[in-house]
């Protein structure tokens, strides 16, 4: 079974190739079913490999399948091979599993789209790239996948490229990611320069990770630091997070698959993969990672509090949760990082798909101020969304509680200040997610319902009375076209088809019980930790924590209470309307960080670029043009010598011959 | 008065000078061509004289080479001259100066 690892990425690749050739002919919904089947088959193979690995003794849980030598170039030899070990298979399991669910969902979501089959072409290519990233047995294979998912992300963000905003959001993601990729490439150069190989592990112990101990601290810090720069870009951490909120321009399944569950977690995967190198670095590097993570978590959570777009809230929430994972990596808590990555993949994919179901049911409405009361109209979506909400808010026994609690525990052991930031973020997370749930699913509808006859008014109780004012006058009933703003057209809200609700239900189940992977009660139930031990324990970098059991219990209770507190405050503000909503414009505009970047690039940045352009035009081009001018002027003089008369050439030859003979004679006589 | 090698050498030098001067001063392509032949044969005469005087057959061998080269040169050269004359009857060498800088 272990020899079949190559099948895992090969199946989505086959799906991609078939769809490229025959996608249009297969059409809807056959193209979607084919793509889904390929990813599902890949999931089945992954499960098989997982079980096979589980059957091996712990030390032998790693298998490499080398298909061919990819780059034989002097001393650089890179194989095209796949590595199955606990970490990569954990990643592959949820990439293919959640990927298959989201493919299934997309068949329903993309129904009727003109480019239905093209969507699945990109989606299958993405899954292939992502699997190359996690299964690659060397840094360059990971980089191949890294670039592949970046390309697919770009293609899918600007999938509806007819709209200028979508196209530029794709470009923004691409350009921002280039900055991080540059760090990744430099890290590979340094690693190759220092160790002469890019393989992660080899049988004779010559892999980068096995020989991390040979690295000088400076070199290790350089490699790990540069990879961290790459991770910042891909996993949307401060200061390179700006592309992720804009990436919501893509279709919602893309947001769920790429910008929540899988691609954005590849930075965490990478850092976890190279944990032996981080272990050899100077201490300030992990500390920096932890602080960047904690800072991003808090920063993005504050922004999410004031967003109105249902997907923007989730986007900033993703940035914030990724910050948690970086915090975990920084304090050496690799298992909790992976744990949170998996549980986050469950509940954030669920929330995104749920929001997609809402958007679908509301006929492309994304503004939460024009929603409300959807609980009764979309029962399945509402129930599953509420499960996701409780999971991300850290309410026991949902999955998010266990993973978040574990990260907070390690943060507490490392530095209480980090723990405080994490806890404040947890409160904010519970608050903004509750705000979203209450605005969307509870209260009264702030839009006109086409059927059902319920009066659609809210009597100014909304924090944004201006929007609801129009709804009061709107007559409810089908066919009421009285010249109101399009936003107040009666909407026939409907529950989504089973293709879309089935993945929601499965993911809700996972978000409910996902925490059972790693329970804190005693060391016998650390399933994920034991499973990942061969990878994380390679250099024994997993932080040891010495915290009394009583403290652990208190911390867990505090974390649970923090979540409940956030929900309580949100309920008071958005459900009972007893307090005014605090949604400062500064937060709505994301601390004006985007605006600041735009201002910088448009102001000093533009002057800088123009200066560079002027330097290029005057100095560089001037030197080239000057050389040409000198040659031309000299040649203009010299060409006069060419008269074109045979006699003058003959005279030249004659005079030359005489001079030569004279020269020889005078030489001979000397 | 005995005819020595010097006589032949002086004759060769004279013929060469006549050819060279003719090449420089005349404009008629055909005459210029004949001047070139004159120069070649002046050199041939010199070679033969030295071969005889120094009793070395190599000089005579070179004369054969010169004759062969001269024959091929005549073929190419006359071909070009005929082509020019067809295009512009009565052309002189100075009329063919399109490669002027």
Interface residues (C-beta under 8 A of the other chain):
Chain A: X638 X639 X640 X641 X642 X643 X644 X645 X646 X647 X650 X651 X654
Chain B: X20 X23 X24 X25 X27 X32 X93 X94 X96 X97 X98 X99 X100 X101
